[in-house]
Amino acid sequence: MSRLLSTKLSVITTITVLFIAIMSGCQNPTEEWESFGEEIAVEDVPKTASMLQQVSIKDTTNVKFVGEIEEVCQMKGCWMTLKSENGERIRVTFKDYGFFVPKDAAGREVIIDGLASLSELDEETARHYADDAGREFDAAKDLKEVSIVASGVLIKKPAQL
């Protein structure tokens, strides 16, 4: 009798483990992302370099792309900068100051949907951004940047342990 009970428990355990594994594979891709601002779809989107080519062609253009967060405003998460392959600074602010992102999001993957343009900052604004980021102002890097006003942002959730 105990052998039969042991066999039943083993079969139930195996079925449960298989069910959990199958359901994990069917997880909705949007569950891997934190959404901020307007809803945007998780889909194949171009990398940062493709977006930068679009911005250099036009003064202002709609963009949707994937990148990596370099730094986030440490005061309240009201802007972030992204890494670019060519070292060009990409600053993202949020439409109508309507949402913020987590201050600890640096290093995470992000999908941005918004309006991009090239801009030159005055020294006072550039110094303000550097101060908010907790770093020293660098005139060679901080005065020119691609500016994006994001209507929606998806940030990849940190890996769960």
HELIX and SHEET records of a PDB file:
HELIX    1   1 SER A    2  GLY A   25  1                                  24    
HELIX    2   2 PRO A   29  GLU A   32  5                                   4    
HELIX    3   3 THR A   48  ILE A   57  1                                  10    
HELIX    4   4 LYS A   95  TYR A   97  5                                   3    
HELIX    5   5 GLU A  123  ALA A  133  1                                  11    
HELIX    6   6 ALA A  139  ASP A  142  1                                   4    
SHEET    1   A 6 TRP A  33  GLY A  37  0                                        
SHEET    2   A 6 LYS A 144  LYS A 156 -1                                        
SHEET    3   A 6 ILE A  90  PHE A  94  1                                        
SHEET    4   A 6 TRP A  79  LEU A  82 -1                                        
SHEET    5   A 6 THR A  60  VAL A  72 -1                                        
SHEET    6   A 6 GLU A 109  GLU A 120 -1                                        
END                                                                             
